[in-house]
């Protein structure tokens, strides 16, 4: 835990106290989970929020979602990782869970709206 706190203080010296309050290592099974959450938010969540606000402010239809599914397979150690949702979004996901294949359905209004406005080259 001390190494994580030192890393945050070294990486973000002016806001380290705030960051450690928002991403406490004690809240997770291991400190690297807190670091991964912090990096995920800095790299993906904040950028997506900024982009989508700008996109919507310019009159464009805009949707965001938070993907939280954790597969019941060896990738579970990574949690709901970046990119795990892509195959679900385009209805091509077949996952191996406990030795059997299962096609996952993604029938929901937000995903249907996404499919209607996605780029033509994304069609399957």
N, C-alpha and C positions, 0 to 999 in steps of 0.2 A: 504494500500500500504506500509506503514511503517513496518508493521509486516512481510510482504513478503521480503522486503529488508533486515530486520534484520535476518530473517531466512537464506537467501542466504549468508549474511556476516558471520553468525555463522557456517554454513555448509561448505562453501568453502572460508575460509578467505584469502587465497593467490591469488585467482582469482575472488573474488566477484565483483570487478568493471567491469571486462570483461564480466562476466556472466550477470550482470544487464544490460549491454549494448546490449547483444544478446537476453535477455529475459526480456524486460521491461514490468512491470505490467501495465503501462499506455496504452500499445498497445492492451490490452484485456478487455473484459467487466468486469472482476473481477480478482484480483491478483492470485487467485488459478489456473486460466488458464495458466498463465506464469509459475507457479510452476509445474503444470502438464506437460507442454511442456518440461521444463527442465528435470524433472524426466524421461519422456518418452525417450528423447534423451540419457540421461546417462544410462538408463537401457536397452533400446532396440536398438535404432538407432546406437549408437557408437559400441556396441557389434556386431551387425549384419554387420556393415561396416568392422570392424576388422576381423571377422571370414571369410566373403566372400572374402576379399582381400587375406588372407592367403590361402584359399581354391583355388582360381583362380591362385595364384602364384605357386601352386603345380600342375598345369596342369589340374585341374578339371573344368568341365563345371559349370558355376556359374551364377545365376540370383538373382537380388534383385528387389524389387518393393516397392513403397510407397502407402499405402492404405489411401484414403482420403474420402471415401464415408461416409456420415452421414445419417442414417436412419431417415425417417419422422415418428417418434414414440417417446415414452417417453425416449428412450435411447439417443435421440439427445443431451441431456444435456452433455453427455460424449464425444461428437464429434466422430471422427474416432478412436475408442479405440482399444487397443491391443486385438487381438483374434476375432474381429468382421468379419474379412475377411476369416476365416478358412472355414466356410461352403460354402462360395462363391468359394473358391479354389477347393473344391472337388465336386462342382456342386450339392449340396444338399440344397441350401438355398431356403427357402420359408419365406418371411417376411410379416408381417402384417402392412400395410400402410393404414391409414385412413379407417380402418374397412374392408378392402378387402385383400385377399391373393394374392400375386404376386410372381411367380417364377422368380428369377433373372438369366439372362443368363450371362455367363462369357466366351464368345468366344473371345479369343484374342491370338495372337501368343505367348506372354510371358507365359500366363497361359497354353497354349497347350504344350509348351516346358517343363514347370514345371511338367505337368501331365505325360509326357513321361519318365522323369528321377526320379520321386519320388519313394520312397521306396515301394517295392511290397505289404507290409501290408497296405498301404494307398489305395490300389485299392478298388473301390466300385462296 
